Amino acid sequence: MNYSYNLILSFAYSDLSLSQPVGKYFMFSKLFVLFVLVPALELYLLILIGQQIGALETFGIILATGLLGSFLAKTQGLATWIKLQKKLATGQIPGKELLDGAIILISAAFLLTPGVLTDIVGLLGLFPVTRSIFRKALMPWLIKIFNRQAMSGAVRFQATSFDPENTTSHSAPQYHGDSIVDGQATARPEHLD
């Protein structure tokens, strides 16, 4: 493996793991599951389904889930984009919308991958009700990563003021101030969501 490629993978995986990596074998095991075991299981399930209902019908299911997924990804992505724009226009932080957008993007990628399990996960990520379950499950993990980054000094907070009177639909919000503030992030209470 090329050194720079290995460095990029190590950096990417250092922030995405749920537990501390125990060396390069830990990362290798995750990649092995992702790129070998999951596709092998998907292929096995597609063969089983093809034996039960027929090859043409199985191919039709793959196409139908792809079409449904692309339609849902487009509509849900657009709805999320509109909500994000509204929050930004009023000076609010669009945290929920950004996370929803990431879930929609990943779900669409899962739907592009032919397979039963990836299609199920992809479709679940595109429905607002099940997407909120994904969001609530991801929040503790994201907060843990954010806190780890904040403790290491990789994240800095900057105090700014927002003036909604100086914004138009064609320009970005105008921010004033340049004070650096050290702080600690905490989870938002659920009653505020």
NUTORKE-358984 format. One record per residue (C-alpha): residue in one letter; x, z, y; residue number from 1. Coordinates in Angstrom, 3 decimals. Example, Ala and Ser with C-alpha at 12.3 -4.5 7.8 and 13.67 -1.06 7.14 Angstrom:
PT   residuo         c1         c3         c2   num
PT         A     12.300      7.800     -4.500     1
PT         S     13.670      7.140     -1.060     2
end
This chain:
PT   residuo         c1         c3         c2   num
PT         M      0.000      0.000      0.000     1
PT         N      1.289     -0.872      3.435     2
PT         Y      2.396      2.193      5.437     3
PT         S      0.273      1.391      8.505     4
PT         Y     -2.795      0.791      6.346     5
PT         N     -2.184      4.095      4.576     6
PT         L     -1.799      5.844      7.937     7
PT         I     -5.094      4.391      9.190     8
PT         L     -6.937      5.456      6.031     9
PT         S     -5.419      8.936      6.190    10
PT         F     -6.416      9.342      9.838    11
PT         A     -9.951      8.072      9.215    12
PT         Y    -10.462     10.271      6.189    13
PT         S     -9.022     13.386      7.814    14
PT         D    -12.045     13.590     10.124    15
PT         L    -14.678     12.455      7.633    16
PT         S    -14.068     14.806      4.710    17
PT         L    -16.344     17.763      4.089    18
PT         S    -13.484     19.883      2.787    19
PT         Q     -9.765     19.946      3.445    20
PT         P     -7.983     17.124      1.611    21
PT         V     -5.608     18.244     -1.129    22
PT         G     -3.281     15.321     -0.637    23
PT         K     -3.548     11.630     -1.238    24
PT         Y     -5.245     12.102     -4.635    25
PT         F     -8.263     13.659     -2.953    26
PT         M     -8.675     10.595     -0.751    27
PT         F     -8.038      8.291     -3.705    28
PT         S    -10.822      9.964     -5.695    29
PT         K    -13.318      9.419     -2.858    30
PT         L    -12.295      5.778     -2.518    31
PT         F    -12.470      5.338     -6.295    32
PT         V    -16.040      6.642     -6.348    33
PT         L    -17.013      4.504     -3.353    34
PT         F    -15.439      1.215     -4.439    35
PT         V    -15.466      1.423     -8.261    36
PT         L    -18.042      3.858     -9.636    37
PT         V    -20.902      3.107     -7.226    38
PT         P    -20.691     -0.698     -7.685    39
PT         A    -20.373     -0.261    -11.477    40
PT         L    -23.477      1.952    -11.526    41
PT         E    -25.336     -0.535     -9.314    42
PT         L    -24.411     -3.413    -11.627    43
PT         Y    -25.494     -1.400    -14.658    44
PT         L    -28.878     -0.609    -13.067    45
PT         L    -29.410     -4.241    -12.041    46
PT         I    -28.700     -5.363    -15.616    47
PT         L    -31.150     -2.778    -16.991    48
PT         I    -33.844     -3.830    -14.530    49
PT         G    -33.159     -7.488    -15.310    50
PT         Q    -33.620     -6.799    -19.033    51
PT         Q    -36.915     -5.011    -18.379    52
PT         I    -38.598     -7.337    -15.884    53
PT         G    -36.472    -10.484    -16.010    54
PT         A    -33.575    -11.933    -14.061    55
PT         L    -35.684    -13.945    -11.592    56
PT         E    -37.869    -10.956    -10.735    57
PT         T    -34.793     -8.766    -10.256    58
PT         F    -33.322    -11.380     -7.923    59
PT         G    -36.660    -11.435     -6.042    60
PT         I    -36.546     -7.648     -5.606    61
PT         I    -33.010     -7.880     -4.205    62
PT         L    -34.114    -10.549     -1.705    63
PT         A    -37.300     -8.658     -0.774    64
PT         T    -35.455     -5.407     -0.068    65
PT         G    -32.906     -7.331      1.975    66
PT         L    -35.615     -8.985      4.079    67
PT         L    -37.599     -5.767      4.505    68
PT         G    -34.425     -3.902      5.383    69
PT         S    -33.324     -6.421      7.986    70
PT         F    -36.787     -6.343      9.590    71
PT         L    -36.834     -2.530      9.651    72
PT         A    -33.251     -2.344     10.922    73
PT         K    -34.130     -4.693     13.777    74
PT         T    -37.336     -2.912     14.793    75
PT         Q    -36.023      0.639     14.366    76
PT         G    -32.723     -0.252     16.020    77
PT         L    -34.521     -1.747     19.010    78
PT         A    -36.821      1.277     19.321    79
PT         T    -33.820      3.602     19.190    80
PT         W    -31.973      1.482     21.766    81
PT         I    -34.941      1.712     24.165    82
PT         K    -35.079      5.516     23.745    83
PT         L    -31.327      5.717     24.356    84
PT         Q    -31.626      3.648     27.548    85
PT         K    -34.462      5.862     28.831    86
PT         K    -32.434      9.013     28.247    87
PT         L    -29.405      7.545     30.004    88
PT         A    -31.544      6.391     32.933    89
PT         T    -32.779      9.952     33.479    90
PT         G    -29.303     11.467     33.134    91
PT         Q    -29.960     13.084     29.758    92
PT         I    -27.509     13.038     26.864    93
PT         P    -28.846     10.709     24.127    94
PT         G    -27.328     12.665     21.211    95
PT         K    -30.284     12.256     18.845    96
PT         E    -30.571      8.564     19.657    97
PT         L    -26.857      7.949     19.092    98
PT         L    -27.015      9.647     15.701    99
PT         D    -30.172      7.701     14.832   100
PT         G    -28.400      4.484     15.805   101
PT         A    -25.476      5.332     13.529   102
PT         I    -27.838      6.136     10.641   103
PT         I    -29.693      2.848     11.186   104
PT         L    -26.421      0.901     11.252   105
PT         I    -25.155      2.516      8.038   106
PT         S    -28.557      2.063      6.387   107
PT         A    -28.536     -1.633      7.270   108
PT         A    -25.071     -1.943      5.716   109
PT         F    -26.380     -0.276      2.550   110
PT         L    -29.224     -2.783      2.421   111
PT         L    -26.763     -5.679      2.655   112
PT         T    -25.087     -4.372     -0.506   113
PT         P    -27.003     -5.654     -3.554   114
PT         G    -28.082     -2.741     -5.688   115
PT         V    -30.831     -0.288     -6.423   116
PT         L    -29.313      2.984     -5.236   117
PT         T    -27.859      1.567     -2.027   118
PT         D    -31.201     -0.094     -1.242   119
PT         I    -33.065      3.192     -1.726   120
PT         V    -30.637      5.096      0.524   121
PT         G    -30.706      2.248      3.058   122
PT         L    -34.497      2.131      3.206   123
PT         L    -34.741      5.913      3.529   124
PT         G    -32.409      5.793      6.517   125
PT         L    -34.626      3.264      8.297   126
PT         F    -37.894      5.223      8.220   127
PT         P    -38.168      7.726     11.112   128
PT         V    -39.466     10.564      8.911   129
PT         T    -36.681     10.344      6.343   130
PT         R    -34.102      9.522      9.023   131
PT         S    -34.822     12.910     10.625   132
PT         I    -33.976     14.528      7.266   133
PT         F    -30.652     12.660      7.230   134
PT         R    -30.043     13.712     10.834   135
PT         K    -30.677     17.387     10.083   136
PT         A    -28.423     17.197      7.020   137
PT         L    -25.612     15.535      9.015   138
PT         M    -25.703     17.893     12.004   139
PT         P    -23.829     20.862     10.425   140
PT         W    -21.129     18.462      9.196   141
PT         L    -20.799     16.796     12.607   142
PT         I    -20.715     20.152     14.392   143
PT         K    -17.959     21.297     12.006   144
PT         I    -15.928     18.159     12.788   145
PT         F    -16.547     18.517     16.520   146
PT         N    -15.540     22.191     16.494   147
PT         R    -12.382     21.378     14.525   148
PT         Q    -11.505     18.666     17.074   149
PT         A    -12.277     20.999     19.987   150
PT         M    -10.100     23.766     18.514   151
PT         S     -7.210     21.346     18.086   152
PT         G     -7.510     20.240     21.711   153
PT         A     -8.569     16.704     20.820   154
PT         V    -11.859     17.105     22.733   155
PT         R    -12.004     18.049     26.402   156
PT         F    -15.036     18.767     28.489   157
PT         Q    -15.381     17.524     32.029   158
PT         A    -17.875     18.961     34.478   159
PT         T    -19.742     16.253     36.365   160
PT         S    -22.831     16.030     38.464   161
PT         F    -25.397     13.316     38.019   162
PT         D    -27.250     11.808     40.934   163
PT         P    -30.273      9.796     39.701   164
PT         E    -30.971      8.625     43.262   165
PT         N    -27.787      6.518     43.267   166
PT         T    -28.616      4.534     40.137   167
PT         T    -30.410      1.269     39.663   168
PT         S    -31.427     -0.548     36.520   169
PT         H    -28.370     -2.807     36.910   170
PT         S    -25.674     -0.191     37.491   171
PT         A    -24.250      2.712     35.548   172
PT         P    -25.056      6.286     36.653   173
PT         Q    -22.786      7.586     39.402   174
PT         Y    -20.893     10.770     38.451   175
PT         H    -19.148     13.061     40.910   176
PT         G    -16.573     15.741     40.196   177
PT         D    -13.427     16.065     38.179   178
PT         S    -13.185     19.708     37.088   179
PT         I    -11.945     20.326     33.561   180
PT         V    -13.912     23.051     31.772   181
PT         D    -12.885     24.654     28.495   182
PT         G    -15.837     25.670     26.374   183
PT         Q    -17.208     26.152     22.922   184
PT         A    -19.923     24.007     21.337   185
PT         T    -22.876     25.655     19.618   186
PT         A    -25.786     24.231     17.688   187
PT         R    -28.905     23.483     19.698   188
PT         P    -31.854     25.704     18.670   189
PT         E    -34.414     23.789     16.615   190
PT         H    -37.312     24.805     18.873   191
PT         L    -35.762     22.651     21.633   192
PT         D    -35.811     19.454     19.516   193
end
